[in-house]
């Protein structure tokens, strides 16, 4: 695990983008699954210029919404990154809501796509960008400090992706997300954290003591390779 601190958001994005290009280039000889977080992490994609020949692209988590301004993958399709990737023959895990979907069907399809990729590409690599919220959530895994059993059952089971209702924990409660077991499979994660409002979350994530159900972002301590890019001062 490595923490890289820079003075401005713009510098963080520049350095993070360069790092992503380096990682994707290093894995160009094998099938690569690249999952992007939504929200501000989508800004990093415009800095990617490396598109390996066997690249599959998707989202780390998804909002269960037909609104193209809310659904993460729908927003991804509007980026120049998506257009360039499509032109270069990339594959996509499409997490837009389909007619007849409910959250369980939606999540099952997401899990199936991830499991299918792993089965087909046993020697492949998984690269992700990983966001962290001020509450310590990461991807779509929200903290549940008073519901430890439910947290474990939902996020630590055998599924690679799950769907659930986050209630008042998030502006978009119905969502699907990759799980803790999947995050432990990730070969390389770039954590993108900007803004002083996330300072407490960063400290809890890096601190010696803590739990996943209180601060899900602490999962980075169990992942093979993580690089944190931030403008948050010590």
N, C-alpha and C positions, 0 to 999 in steps of 0.2 A: 504493500500500500504506500502511495506517495501523495503528498499534498503540495500543490504548486499554487502559490499566491501571487497575484498581480495587482497593480494599482487601480486599474479601471476595468469595467465590464467589456469594453472594446478589446482590450489587451487579452483578457481571459478568452474571449471568443476567437481571437486570432490564433493564440497558442493552442487552444483546444482543437480548433479546426485543423491546424498543422499536425497535431498529434493523431487525430482520426485518420488523416491521409496516410501517415506513416504506418499505422496499424493495419489499415486495409491493404496497403501495398505489401506489407510483410506477410499477409495471409493470402495473397493473390494466387498462390499455387494450389490452394485447396478450396472446396466449397465453403462459402462464408454466409452466415446468417447475421444480418445487421438489423437490430431493433432499436428504434429511436423512442425516447420519451417524448411526451407531448409538451404543450406549454412553451416556455421560453427555450427549451432544449431544441425545438425545431429551428431556431435561428442558426444553430451550428451547421445545419445541413447545407446551407448556401455556400459554405466554405469547403465542402468536400469536392475534390476533383479526381479522386481515384475510384474507378468502378471495375473491380475484378470481374473476370469472365463468367464465373459461376457464383453470382451474388443474389441472395434473396433478402428482401427488405420488408419490414413490418414495424409494428408498434410494441412497446413494452406493456402498455396498458391502454384501455379503450373506454370511452364514454358511450354508454348505450343510448344513442340518440341518432335520429334520422336527420337532424339539423346539420348541414355541412359546415356550419360555423362552430359547432360543438364537437362533433365526431373527429377524433384525432387523425384517422387515416384520410378522411375527406379533406382535412386541412393539408395533409401531406401531399395530396394529389395536386394542390394548387401551387406547389413550390417548383422552382426551376430545377432543384435537385431531383425531384420525381421525374420531370420531363427528360432530363439527361440520363437518368438511370434507365428509363423506359427505352430511350433511343439506343442504349448500349446493351439491351437485351436482358436486363435484370428481371428476376421473378419477384412477385409480391404476395404477401399474406394480407389479403384484403379484409379489414375488420369493420367495414361499413355495415350498418344494420340492413338485413334483408327482409323482404315481405314475409310475415308469419313468424318472425323471430320473437322469442321471449328471452329473458336474460340467461336462462339455463341452456337453451339451444345455442344462443350466441356464444356463450363461454365454452360449450362443448366443441363447437366448430373451431374456436381459437386454440383450445388444447389439442385437438386433432391435427391441426396444421403444424403446430410445433413438434408434436410427437412424430408426425409423418416426415418432417424435415430431418429430424435426428435419426430416424430409422433408415432413411434413404442415403444420408450423408454421415455415416459413422465416423469418418475421419475428418469431418468438417470442423470449422471454428465458429464460435458465437461471440459477436462483438455487440456491445450495447452502449447507448448513452443513458445515464441514470440521473433523474432529477430527485431532489430532496426538498420537502416543504418545511415551513417554519415549525410545524408540529412534529417533525421527524419522520413523516411518512416518506416512502420511496416507491417509485412506479405507482401502482394503484393499491399498495398495501398500507392501510391506515392503522394507527396505533389503537389498541384496545386495552388500556391498563386495568380495567375492571372486568374484562371478559377474557381471561387468559385461555380458558378451555376452548372457547369459540374461535379465538385467534389461531390456536394451534390446529384445530380441526379444519378451518377454512384455508389457511395459508401454508401449513406445513405438511399437508397430506401428499398423496401420490400424484395429484394432477399437476400439469405444467402450467395451466391457466385455470382460473376460477372466476365465476361471476357472482356478484352479491350486491346488496343494498347497503351503502355506507351511511345512510341516514343523514344526520346533521353534521357529520364529520367532514363533508365536502360539498361544494356547490353543485357537483354532478354526482348524486348518490348512486344511481344505477351504473355499474361499471364492471369490466372484466380486466383481469391483470395477470401477469406472470406471477409465479409463486416463489416462495423461499427455496424449494428444491431446484427450481429452474435457475434461479440466480446463482446457486452454488455450481451450476454447470457452465456458467458463462466464462469464457476464456479471457476476455478482456473487457473491463468496464471503464468508461470515462464518466465520472461524476461531475456534473455541472451545477455549481452553486454560486449565485451572485445575489448581493443585497444583504445589508446588515441585519435585516429582520430574520435571517437564517443563522445568525451567529450562535445562538443557543442550541439549535439543532446540530450544527457542526460540532460543537463541543461535546454534546451527548453522544454523537456518532463516533467520535474519536476517543472518548473517555474510557478509562480502564473498566469502570463498572457500569452496568446497565442491562436492560433486557430488550429482546426483540419486540415483545408485545407493547412495551412503552415507547420504544424508538426503533421502528422497523429498519431504518437506515443503517443500524448497527450490523446488518447482514453483510456489509462490505468487509467486515473483519473475518468472514468465513469464505470469501470469494478468492479465486486464484490470483487475479491481478487487477488492481484498482488504482486509477490515477484520478485524483481530485483536483479540479481546476476552480479557483475561487478568487474573489476580490475581498474576502472577509479577512480583516487583520487579526493577528493573534491578540 
